[in-house]
Amino acid sequence: MDRIFAWDDHHNRVVYRIPGCTHKDGREDSDLSPVWLPAKESELPENVCLEDLRRVSVEE
């Protein structure tokens, strides 16, 4: 499964999502309803830096 990474402006952190994934809590990730999860900068793919990430605002 490919992760899509982004920068969460609301919490100032790296987040990711897995399109099409159904999570244990029943939420399904889709383009209309993305499920963003916290990530570490060290998890970013090689040659990807914070400036490359799109910006999102994740509300809890």
C-alpha positions in Angstrom: 0.0 0.0 0.0 1.3 3.4 -1.0 1.3 6.2 1.5 0.5 9.7 0.6 2.4 12.2 2.8 1.4 15.8 3.6 2.1 18.5 6.1 -0.6 19.2 8.7 -0.6 23.0 9.1 -3.0 22.7 12.1 -0.7 20.6 14.2 2.6 21.3 12.5 3.5 17.7 11.8 3.9 15.2 9.0 0.8 13.0 8.2 0.0 10.3 5.8 -3.0 8.5 4.3 -3.5 5.2 2.5 -6.2 5.6 -0.2 -8.8 2.9 -0.2 -7.7 1.6 3.2 -10.4 0.7 5.8 -9.1 1.3 9.3 -9.8 -0.7 12.4 -12.2 1.9 13.6 -14.3 1.5 10.4 -13.3 4.7 8.7 -12.5 4.3 5.0 -10.0 6.5 3.4 -11.2 8.1 0.1 -10.4 11.2 -1.9 -13.6 12.8 -0.6 -13.0 11.7 3.0 -9.2 11.3 3.6 -8.1 9.7 6.9 -4.8 11.5 7.8 -2.6 9.7 10.4 0.4 11.1 12.2 3.9 10.2 10.8 7.5 11.0 11.5 9.7 13.0 9.2 12.0 10.0 9.1 9.2 8.0 7.4 9.3 10.2 4.3 10.5 8.5 1.1 14.0 9.1 0.1 14.6 12.4 -1.7 11.3 13.9 -0.3 11.6 16.8 2.1 9.1 18.8 4.1 9.0 21.6 1.4 7.8 19.0 -1.1 4.7 18.1 0.9 1.3 19.5 0.1 -0.4 21.3 3.0 -3.5 20.1 4.7 -5.4 21.0 7.9 -6.3 17.9 10.0 -9.1 18.4 12.5 -9.4 15.9 15.3 
